Amino acid sequence: MPPPCLKGIAVFVVNLTYIKPLTEVDAHLEAHMRFLKTQFERGVFVASGRKVPRDGGVILARSDSREALWKVLEQDPFHRAGIARFDVIEFIASTVQPGFENLEAV
């Protein structure tokens, strides 16, 4: 199935930086993964993964607004438990590789 079109919807890069030890991260990882799965199913998240070195993660998200995205991110178990700092960056793609046209700004 092709990815949903993002035109007309803001795209965000969410940079998570762990502020707790990895033992606490791992204790909440399963719940965080369930949260991610739900947001992928809802079409909010486009891509996600951990950073190398493993000091956080990155989420590519789409939303009508930064405020609406924050309402979603506040439900993340990592956010609720104070495991990570979340930096949200709005992104406007002006040039993309073939196959990623759905990320281009209107």
N, C-alpha and C positions, 0 to 999 in steps of 0.2 A: 504494500500500500504506500503511495507517495506521501511525503510529509505534508502536513497542513500548511496552507499559505499563511505567511506572516505579514503580508502587506497590510498596512493600516493598523497594525498592532505593534506596540513598542517591544523591542527586544532588549533584554538585560543580561549582563554578565554578573553573576553572584559569586563573589570570592569569599570562601569560608576559610578562616584561619583559626586553628585550634588554640584555645587559651587554657585548656586543661590537659593533663597527661594522657597519653594514648590508652592507658588502662581505663580511664573514664570514657574516652571516645568509644572504645570497643564495647563497653557496657551498654551504650546507647545505640550502637551501630545497627542492630536488627530493626529497632523501631524507626530509625532514620531511613533505612532502606524501604520499609513499608510506606513511609511518608512519601519518599521519592516515587515509588511505584504508583501511588494514588495520583500524584500530580502529573505524571506522564500520561496516565489514563485520561485525565481531565484535559490534557492538551496544554497545560501551563508550562511544563518543563520540556525542553527540546533535546538537551544532552546534559550529562553529568558525569563526574568522575573525580578521583582523588588526585591531589597534586603530588609531584615527585620533586623533592623528598616529601614524605607523608606528613605534612604539617597543616593540611586542610584539604579543601576540595573546591571545585568550580561547577556551577550550574548555569546553563544557558536557558533562559526563561523568556516567555512572552506574556504580556499582560496589557490590559487597557491603560494602566497607569502604574507608577512607582508605588503609590499608596495601596492599590489593589494587590500588587505583588507582596508588599510588606505584610498584609493581612494573611497571606498564604504562608510566608516564611516564618511568621510568629508561631505557627503550628508545628514547625519542625522540632522534633525532640532534641536536636542539638541546640536549638535556640532556647527552648523551654528550660533545659538543664544548664544553660550557660556554658556549654561545651566549646562553642565557636563564636567568633566575631563574624558578622555578615556585612560585607561591603557590596553595595548594589550600584552598578554602573550601567546607565542607559547607553545603548549602542545603536548607531545608525550605519548600516552597511551601505556603502556607496559603490563598492566594486567587489564582485564575488567570482569565484571559479565556476565554470559550467557545472550545473547540478545543484548549486546553492542559490539559485535565483529567488527562491522563496524567502531569503533573508534580506533582499534588497529593500531599501527604503522606497516609499512611494514617491 
